[in-house]
Structure formats: C-alpha cells, structure tokens
Amino acid sequence: MVLVNASTSGFGQRFSDENLLMGIAMYERGIKDSALIYLNKSLETDRDNADSHLYLGKVYFEMNQNDEAIKQFLMVEKKQKGPASFDLTKAYAKAGDVEKAIEYLDIHLNSNYKLPESKILLDPDIQTLDNNALWVDYWKTTSSYKGFDESLSSINYLIKSEDYLEAINLIGESLKKSYRKSPLLALRAEIYEKLENYSLAISDLNEAIAGDKRNPELYFSRGKVLLQQEKYKLAVEDFDNAIKFNPKNFKIYPFRAIALQKSGLMQLAASDMNFYLKYFPDDDYAWFTYGEINKSEGLYFDALKCFNKCLEMDKTKADYFLSRGETYFKTRTYKYANRDLAMALDLDPKNAKAYYFKGLTSLKLGDQDHACYCFQRSYEYGMREAYNEMVKYCPLNK
C-alpha cells in the first residue's frame, strides 16, 4: 500500500516513499538505469508495493528485458486485476505468445483501465499481431467497443480535427442515450475550454464530477478552468483533490503552485514548485513558472535565478527572455534588460509587451527616440498602456 502524508494546512497530499517518487520521476524523464535503482530501493521497504512493481515492469519493458517485465507486471495483477493488463498484453505480444496476449487484453477490456480502441490497435507492439489468425478472430467477436466507445472515438476524432460544433452535437446526441455521462461531459468541457467559454466548461465539469467523485483528471481539468476564471481558492481545492486521488501525477503541482500564489499563499506555492523541481530539475517551463511566481511576488532576485535556469536549457522562447528582461528592468539593471528584450523581439517581432518594456528601458538609458518607436509598436500590436507613454514622452503624440 502506498502511504501519503496529509498536510495539516489542507493543501494536498504527497507520497512518503521518496524512492518510489524518484523512481517514477526518473522513468518519466527517460533515465532508466536510475529508475531501476530507486524502484528497487522502494521494494526494500515494501516488497508488495504494486506501484513499484508496475514501474519496474515498464522500465524493464523499455529496456527490452521482456521476461523480467512480465514478472513484474504479473505481481501487480496478483494484487488487483487491471492496472498492468495492457502492459502484459504488449509484453506477451512482444514475446509472440498470442494466447496470453489475448487473455490479458480481455482482462483489460473488462477493467476500469480500458483504453480507447484506437490507442490499442495503433500501438506498435500490438500491431505485430495484426496478421495473426487468433488475434483477428478475437477482434471480430469482441463487443467491447460498441455504442459508447464508438461515440467516444468519433468525438475525439472530431476534437482533434477541430470540428468543435459537430463534436458538441454528437456529444449532445450521446447524452440522450444510456451512456455514462461523465466522460462525455468532460469532453464537452474540453471543447468549451478551447473556445474560452469557461462558464459552460465549469457547468459540464460540475456535472461530470457529481457523477464521478473520485476521478482526479476531472478535478485537475476543473482546476485549470478555474485558474482561467481567476477563482484561485476554488482552483486550489480542485488541485488538492486531484493530488489526493492520484499523488503520482507530478504535473498538477506547478498548477497548484500558481493557484496558491494567487491566493496569497506564497510559502505553499514555493513548496509545491520546490517539490516538483526536485524530481524534474530539467523542466525549463517549470523553472519559468517558478520565475513568474517569484516575479509576481516582487522576489526579483529569486525570479532571476529561475529565468537563468530555464534559459540555460532553452534559448528559443521569447517569453523566457521577456520575463527576464522585465525582471532586470525591475531591478534597475537596464543594459541587461535591454539585451533580453531585444532577444525577445528577435524571436517574436510582434510582441507588444516586449516593445513596451523595451520602451521603458530605452527611456532609462536616455534614448527617447527609440523609446517612442517602441511605444508606437507596442500600441500597434495591442498594448493599450503604451498610449499613455506615447502621450507623455513622444512630442508628435501630444
């Protein structure tokens, strides 16, 4: 059994098994040798930990140690039917054992872990069985992907094709049938979010969660929409629930950190970011997120450390240079600010905010003509605030 620590502040839960967490993170980062070390260390304290066996199986499978992978996946399935069933289907397919592959596929299709038909059939390991008679006969006789699953497949195809109106219509038709509502409502909420209709997205997610109260992805989705609506405390509650029901999902922590900072809980926001970056120190966007959090709090030197980190990893993002340039401006380091803002504009020549701060920086460096040029461009590209600067500093606009 996996143990978690509940924060006395009520801001979510985390695993207490440090080795398991690091093993999962190393697997997700593709550092397989290190993943093996940490996952095996985890088993030294809990030999029956299903998560450790599951991720060990995944690592061994990707390292082409198929027999060892099967051994680990079978240990998971002994504890509970389903979690490793598709992994076993793939492993047995790879081993050429068609009967076993079909056996575990059947278990998978009757479990709560059932994947969409397209994801199964397009899997490279599964495709090795496409011409096998037993496999073909199984798919001809199975009724696992009728009705509801066919509707989900069609809806997902329409969403990927950005045919949102047709997808909404198909969801509406499907909701009139005796299908499970929560997945359909979640898909419609996803469309509404893409269309920036956040009120309708929240309405659908509220109903979806009412019908599936332990689904972490639904809470995560609603939390992200609440962030867009600037309802930060409600977003924190949803991210708490998402972590409660799936503490292994690292990607939730940076989102919760943003919501915590916006709720005035900077210490907890920093804790979430430090927690995430401990396991994913090479995630440049996470360092950028942490920098933005620090910048919003006026912690400019901490922000600069974060922006330096993300720019060490990726110098192709205009936003990274823009944020560091803005931060240098706040610290009155104008030459550095000017350099970064110029880089941001090289990467994104129509960036209104970069032009605005370059205008402010140019004023500080005594170049009023260039400042006016920047404010003019900023205003043309949509930044209203630049108009006030034009009127104040640029003679032709007075």
C-alpha positions, 0 to 999 in steps of 0.5 A: 500500500502506498502511504501519503502524508496529509498536510495539516494546512489542507493543501494536498497530499504527497507520497512518503516513499521518496524512492518510489517518487524518484523512481517514477520521476526518473522513468518519466524523464527517460533515465532508466538505469536510475529508475531501476535503482530507486524502484528497487530501493522502494521494494526494500521497504515494501516488497508488495508495493504494486506501484513499484512493481508496475514501474519496474515492469515498464522500465524493464519493458523499455529496456527490452528485458521482456521476461523480467517485465512480465514478472513484474507486471504479473505481481501487480495483477496478483494484487488487483486485476487491471492496472498492468493488463495492457502492459502484459498484453504488449509484453506477451505480444512482444514475446509472440505468445498470442494466447496470453496476449489475448487473455490479458487484453480481455482482462483489460477490456473488462477493467476500469483501465480500458483504453480507447480502441484506437490507442490499442490497435495503433500501438506498435507492439500490438500491431505485430499481431495484426496478421495473426489468425487468433488475434483477428478472430478475437477482434471480430467477436469482441463487443467491447467497443460498441455504442459508447466507445464508438461515440467516444472515438468519433468525438475525439476524432472530431476534437482533434480535427477541430470540428468543435460544433459537430463534436458538441452535437454528437456529444449532445446526441450521446447524452440522450442515450444510456451512456455514462455521462461523465466522460462525455461531459468532460469532453464537452468541457474540453471543447468549451475550454478551447473556445474560452467559454469557461462558464459552460466548461465549469457547468459540464465539469460540475456535472461530470464530477457529481457523477464521478467523485473520485476521478482526479483528471476531472478535478485537475481539468476543473482546476485549470478552468478555474485558474482561467476564471481567476477563482484561485481558492476554488482552483486550489481545492480542485488541485488538492483533490486531484493530488489526493486521488492520484499523488503520482501525477507530478504535473498538477503541482506547478498548477497548484503552485500558481493557484496558491500564489494567487491566493496569497499563499506564497510559502505553499506555492514555493513548496509545491514548485520546490517539490516538483523541481526536485524530481524534474530539475530539467523542466525549463517551463517549470523553472519559468513558472517558478520565475513568474511566481517569484516575479509576481511576488516582487522576489526579483532576485529569486525570479532571476535565478529561475529565468537563468535556469530555464534559459540555460536549457532553452534559448528559443522562447521569447517569453523566457527572455521577456520575463527576464528582461522585465525582471532586470528592468525591475531591478534597475539593471537596464543594459541587461534588460535591454539585451533580453528584450531585444532577444525577445523581439528577435524571436517574436517581432510582434510582441507588444509587451516586449516593445513596451518594456523595451520602451521603458528601458530605452527611456532609462538609458536616455534614448527617447527616440527609440523609446517612442518607436517602441511605444508606437509598436507596442500600441500597434500590436495591442498594448493599450498602456503604451498610449499613455507613454506615447502621450507623455514622452513622444512630442508628435503624440501630444 
